[in-house]
C-alpha cells in the first residue's frame, strides 16, 4: 500500500468512526446534559485549506527526511490521515446537525469533546512522534554505520 493509500484509509476510518459515534450518542442521549452542541465549529473552507497545508507539510518533511536517511514516514501518514479526518469530520458535522457539532465525551475540567477532537490530538501528537522517531532511528543508524 502506498503512503497516500495509508493516509486515505486512516482518513476514511477517522470520519466513519466520528460520525458513527455522534449518530449513536445523539440517538441514545441519557439526558439533556449528555450532549453539548458546539455551534461555533469553524469554517469548513478554512478546515479544508488547513488540511491540505498539513498534507503538504508532511510530504515536504518526508522529502527532506529522505535526504537525511529517514525513509518513509509511515506513522506520520497514518497520523495525518487521522488528523485530517477528525478536522474535516467536525467541519462536516456542523452541516449534519442543525444545533451544532455534538460533543458527548465529558473530560476533566468541564470540557466536553467528541471522537474527532481526540483524533485531532492523536493526529498532531502522532505526526510529531513519527518524525522524532524517524529522525532518531536515522541518527542511530548513522552512528552505528560510522563506527562500523
Beta strands, then each sheet from edge to edge (+ up, - down):
strand 1: 36-38
strand 2: 101-103
strand 3: 105-106
strand 4: 112-113
sheet 1: 1+ 2-
sheet 2: 3+ 4-
end
